[in-house]
């Protein structure tokens, strides 16, 4: 039933766009969209494979919620200098049901041919493919590797950014700097799962260079993350404060804003039918907080044969330490000592995936992908795992991506 409703929604949206294009007759207004209709399953019911921040993943039965989405975007050109853009995205995120979020909403003022300013909601430029990570058709793989794209909890920011583009011979350079505040929800897969709201002032920049088939991008983002709804952490810190470990409780909590930095370096190449994509990133806490530091990376390679592109990728993330110093005196309370030290360890995971993309029609692509996920500690990025779950999980998926 859910699959039929999603198909109906896509068809209705396409029909609506076509009707508007035919009746508005206004070349200042452009309406476009994108979507994915996918199905996936794994080989176990002992854990669920999910995208980052999803409340429900896939287990040993086919589900459409992992990869399916529908995005609609409208842009209006008020003048040669001023334009506005709004984008909404329907997907499964922190709710078990499909919900619709406002992902872009900004006014853009073009100062000159090289410089523009945007005011409103934009996607945080933390990753190589941040701007189009939800547009399946624009990506080779079915989904961004969770090992990388699960490391930054902030997706959008409300504020202002400046974009500067300049050509140096055959090399085009783009610089983006932003400042603002992110507001959203975090899904915490503890017990039956909880959803906590967060407010996070954020700032950062990215620099990218394109030359022929190559693109290199560097990004750095810092956010002061605050959330008072993470119940397991709040319970733990209250217990610690009650027995005299006040400083440790203050270090662990997110009830106060804690500064966390995310730095990434990415590369893409599309040359002579060879397609490469790779990214490396570090997450570092700049203030004491329970969230562990991590290192993450992936590499993907493929070869295009006509309209068919087979590809392989390997992804991995590892613990890189903690910003919290656990007092030696806590060893006198073994259960709490074990809980705190376990909390400060990052999950670790690696994945191998193989897939194929077939551009079978204009603006449409069929993808089939198999992931072999290997959690190493704390169940990796799998959700609702039993204690000390380390079994490898195989995920099989197929999807049709489209743009209109």
C-alpha positions in Angstrom: 0.0 0.0 0.0 2.8 2.4 0.9 4.6 1.7 -2.3 1.4 2.4 -4.3 0.9 5.7 -2.5 4.5 6.7 -3.3 4.2 5.8 -6.9 0.9 7.8 -7.1 2.6 10.8 -5.5 5.4 10.8 -8.0 3.0 10.5 -10.9 0.8 13.3 -9.5 3.8 15.5 -9.0 5.0 15.0 -12.5 1.6 15.8 -13.9 1.4 18.9 -11.8 4.7 20.1 -13.0 3.8 19.6 -16.6 0.4 21.4 -16.1 2.1 24.4 -14.4 4.7 24.6 -17.1 2.0 24.7 -19.8 -0.2 27.3 -18.1 2.1 29.7 -16.3 3.9 31.0 -19.4 6.4 32.8 -17.1 10.0 32.3 -18.1 11.1 33.8 -14.7 9.7 30.7 -12.9 11.3 27.3 -13.2 10.0 24.2 -11.5 11.9 20.9 -11.3 12.1 17.8 -9.3 13.9 14.6 -8.6 13.2 11.3 -6.9 14.1 7.7 -6.2 11.8 4.7 -6.1 13.8 2.0 -4.4 13.5 -1.3 -2.5 16.1 -3.0 -0.3 16.5 -5.9 2.2 19.2 -7.4 4.2 20.0 -11.0 5.2 19.1 -10.7 8.9 16.4 -9.6 11.4 19.0 -9.2 14.2 19.9 -5.6 13.1 18.7 -2.9 10.7 20.7 -1.1 8.0 19.7 2.5 7.8 20.9 5.8 6.3 22.1 8.3 8.9 19.3 9.7 11.1 16.7 7.2 9.8 14.4 5.9 12.5 13.7 2.7 10.5 16.1 0.7 8.4 15.9 -2.6 6.4 16.1 -6.1 7.7 15.2 -9.5 6.2 12.2 -8.3 4.3 11.9 -5.9 1.4 11.2 -2.2 2.2 10.9 0.9 0.1 11.8 3.5 2.8 15.6 3.2 2.8 16.3 5.0 -0.5 12.9 6.3 -1.8 12.4 10.0 -1.9 10.8 12.8 -3.8 12.1 16.4 -4.1 10.4 19.4 -5.7 12.2 22.7 -6.4 10.9 26.1 -7.6 13.1 29.1 -8.5 11.9 32.6 -9.4 14.1 35.2 -11.1 12.9 38.6 -9.8 15.6 40.5 -11.6 19.0 40.0 -13.2 20.5 40.2 -9.7 17.8 38.8 -7.4 16.3 35.3 -7.4 14.7 32.9 -4.9 14.7 29.1 -4.5 12.6 26.7 -2.4 13.0 23.0 -2.2 11.0 20.4 -0.3 12.0 16.8 0.2 9.8 13.8 1.1 11.6 10.8 2.6 11.9 8.6 5.7 14.1 10.3 8.2 13.7 10.6 12.0 10.1 9.3 11.7 9.0 5.8 10.7 6.7 7.4 8.2 7.4 9.5 5.1 7.7 13.1 6.1 8.3 16.3 4.1 11.1 18.8 5.0 12.1 22.2 3.8 15.7 21.6 2.6 16.4 24.8 0.7 14.7 28.2 1.0 16.8 31.2 0.1 17.1 34.5 -1.7 20.1 35.0 -3.9 21.6 38.3 -4.8 24.2 38.4 -7.6 26.7 41.1 -6.9 28.7 40.5 -10.1 29.5 37.6 -12.4 31.8 36.0 -9.8 30.2 36.8 -6.4 26.7 36.1 -5.0 25.1 36.2 -1.6 22.3 33.8 -0.3 20.1 34.5 2.6 17.9 31.8 4.1 18.2 28.0 4.4 21.0 26.2 2.6 22.6 22.7 2.8 25.6 22.6 5.0 28.7 22.3 2.7 30.3 19.6 4.8 30.9 16.9 2.2 32.0 16.4 -1.4 28.4 15.9 -2.6 26.5 17.9 0.0 24.5 19.9 -2.5 23.2 16.8 -4.2 23.5 13.9 -1.8 19.7 13.4 -1.8 19.5 13.4 -5.7 20.1 9.8 -6.6 20.3 10.5 -10.3 23.3 12.8 -9.7 25.2 10.1 -7.9 26.9 7.0 -9.2 26.1 4.9 -6.1 22.6 4.2 -4.7 23.4 6.1 -1.5 26.3 8.0 0.0 28.5 5.7 2.2 27.1 5.8 5.8 30.6 5.5 7.1 31.3 9.0 5.8 28.0 10.7 5.6 26.9 9.6 9.1 29.7 11.6 10.8 28.2 15.1 10.6 24.8 15.4 12.3 23.8 18.8 10.8 22.3 18.9 7.3 20.9 22.4 6.8 21.7 25.9 8.2 19.6 29.0 8.3 21.8 32.1 7.8 23.9 33.7 5.1 26.5 32.5 2.7 28.8 34.1 0.1 29.9 32.3 -3.0 32.8 33.4 -5.2 33.8 31.8 -8.5 36.8 32.6 -10.6 38.6 31.0 -13.6 42.4 30.6 -13.5 43.1 29.5 -17.0 41.5 26.0 -17.4 40.9 25.7 -13.6 37.6 27.0 -12.1 37.7 27.8 -8.4 34.7 28.1 -6.1 34.8 29.4 -2.5 31.8 29.3 -0.2 31.7 30.7 3.3 28.6 30.6 5.6 27.4 31.4 9.1 24.0 30.6 10.6 22.1 28.3 12.9 20.9 24.7 12.3 17.7 23.5 13.8 16.6 19.9 13.4 16.1 16.4 14.9 18.5 13.7 15.8 17.5 10.0 15.9 19.2 8.1 18.8 18.8 4.3 18.3 18.9 3.5 22.0 16.3 1.0 23.2 13.3 1.5 21.0 14.8 4.7 19.7 14.3 8.4 20.7 14.2 11.6 18.7 15.9 14.7 20.2 15.7 18.3 18.9 18.9 20.3 18.5 19.9 23.9 17.9 23.4 24.5 16.6 25.1 27.7 15.6 27.4 26.8 12.7 30.0 28.4 10.5 32.5 27.2 7.9 33.8 27.3 4.4 34.6 25.1 1.4 37.0 25.5 -1.6 36.6 23.5 -4.8 38.7 23.4 -8.0 37.6 21.9 -11.3 39.9 21.2 -14.2 38.8 19.0 -17.0 37.6 15.7 -15.6 38.9 16.4 -12.1 37.3 18.1 -9.1 38.9 18.6 -5.7 37.0 19.9 -2.7 38.1 20.9 0.8 35.5 21.7 3.5 35.6 22.8 7.1 32.6 23.2 9.4 32.3 24.0 13.0 29.0 23.8 15.0 28.1 24.4 18.6 25.7 21.5 19.1 23.1 21.6 21.9 20.3 19.2 22.7 18.5 18.7 26.0 16.4 15.7 24.8 18.9 12.9 24.7 17.4 11.0 27.6 20.1 8.2 28.1 22.8 10.9 28.4 20.8 13.0 30.7 20.1 10.1 33.0 23.8 9.2 33.1 24.9 12.7 33.8 22.3 13.1 36.6 23.6 10.0 38.2 27.2 11.1 38.0 26.4 14.5 39.5 24.5 12.9 42.3 27.6 10.9 43.5 30.0 13.8 43.1 31.4 13.5 39.6 30.0 16.9 38.5 32.9 17.8 36.2 32.6 14.5 34.3 28.8 15.1 34.0 29.4 18.6 32.6 31.9 17.2 30.1 29.6 14.5 28.8 26.4 16.5 28.5 24.9 18.2 25.4 22.6 20.4 27.4 25.1 23.1 26.9 26.5 24.0 23.5 29.6 22.0 22.6 31.8 22.9 19.7 32.5 20.2 17.2 34.6 20.5 13.9 34.3 18.5 10.7 36.9 18.6 8.0 36.8 16.8 4.7 38.8 16.5 1.5 37.2 14.9 -1.6 38.1 14.1 -5.2 36.1 13.1 -8.3 37.3 12.1 -11.7 35.4 11.2 -14.9 38.0 10.5 -17.6 37.9 8.2 -20.6 34.9 6.3 -19.1 36.8 5.8 -15.8 34.9 7.2 -12.8 36.6 7.7 -9.5 35.3 9.3 -6.3 37.0 9.4 -2.9 36.7 11.3 0.4 38.5 11.5 3.7 37.1 13.3 6.8 37.8 13.9 10.4 35.4 14.8 13.2 36.9 16.4 16.2 35.3 17.7 19.4 36.8 21.1 20.4 35.1 21.0 23.8 34.6 18.0 26.1 31.6 16.0 25.1 30.5 12.4 24.9 30.6 12.3 21.1 33.8 10.6 20.1 36.3 11.8 17.5 36.3 9.8 14.3 38.2 9.3 11.0 36.3 8.2 7.9 37.1 7.6 4.3 35.9 5.8 1.2 37.0 5.2 -2.4 34.8 4.3 -5.4 35.8 3.3 -8.9 33.8 2.4 -11.9 34.1 2.0 -15.7 31.4 3.2 -18.1 30.4 0.9 -20.9 28.0 2.7 -23.1 25.0 3.5 -20.8 26.1 0.9 -18.2 28.4 1.8 -15.3 29.5 -1.0 -13.0 31.3 0.2 -9.8 33.0 -1.0 -6.6 33.6 0.9 -3.4 35.2 0.4 0.0 34.3 2.6 3.0 35.4 2.7 6.6 35.3 4.8 9.8 37.3 4.4 13.0 37.5 5.7 16.5 40.1 8.6 16.9 39.9 9.2 20.6 37.8 11.2 23.1 37.7 14.7 24.3 36.6 13.6 27.8 39.1 12.6 30.6 37.6 10.0 32.9 38.7 10.5 36.5 40.5 7.5 38.0 38.2 7.6 41.0 35.3 6.4 38.9 36.9 3.0 38.9 35.5 2.6 42.4 32.1 2.4 40.9 32.6 -0.4 38.3 29.2 -0.3 36.6 29.3 3.5 36.0 33.0 3.3 35.0 32.2 0.7 32.3 29.2 2.6 31.1 31.1 5.9 30.7 34.2 4.3 29.0 31.9 2.3 26.7 30.0 5.5 25.8 33.2 7.3 24.8 34.2 4.7 22.3 33.0 5.3 18.7 31.3 2.5 16.7 33.5 1.3 13.9 32.6 -0.3 10.6 33.7 -1.0 7.1 31.8 -1.9 4.0 32.4 -3.3 0.5 29.8 -2.6 -2.1 29.4 -3.5 -5.7 26.8 -2.1 -8.0 25.7 -1.2 -11.5 24.0 1.9 -13.0 22.1 1.8 -16.3 20.9 5.0 -17.8 18.1 3.3 -19.7 16.1 6.4 -20.6 16.4 10.2 -20.7 16.7 11.5 -17.1 16.2 8.1 -15.6 18.7 5.5 -14.3 18.3 2.0 -12.8 20.7 0.9 -10.1 21.3 -2.4 -8.4 23.7 -2.5 -5.5 24.9 -5.1 -2.9 26.6 -3.9 0.3 28.6 -6.1 2.6 28.6 -4.3 6.0 31.1 -5.4 8.6 30.5 -3.8 12.1 33.6 -3.9 14.3 32.6 -2.3 17.5 29.2 -1.3 19.0 27.3 -2.6 16.0 28.9 -0.1 13.7 26.2 2.1 12.0 23.6 -0.6 12.1 20.6 0.2 14.4 18.7 -1.8 17.0 21.6 -4.3 17.3 22.1 -6.8 20.1 24.9 -6.2 22.5 28.4 -6.7 20.9 26.9 -7.4 17.5 29.7 -8.0 15.0 28.1 -10.2 12.3 28.6 -9.1 8.7 25.3 -8.0 7.1 24.5 -8.2 3.4 22.1 -5.5 1.9 20.7 -5.9 -1.5 18.9 -2.9 -3.2 17.5 -1.8 -6.5 16.2 1.7 -7.4 15.0 3.9 -10.3 16.4 7.5 -10.0 14.8 10.3 -12.1 14.8 14.0 -12.6 12.2 16.2 -14.2 
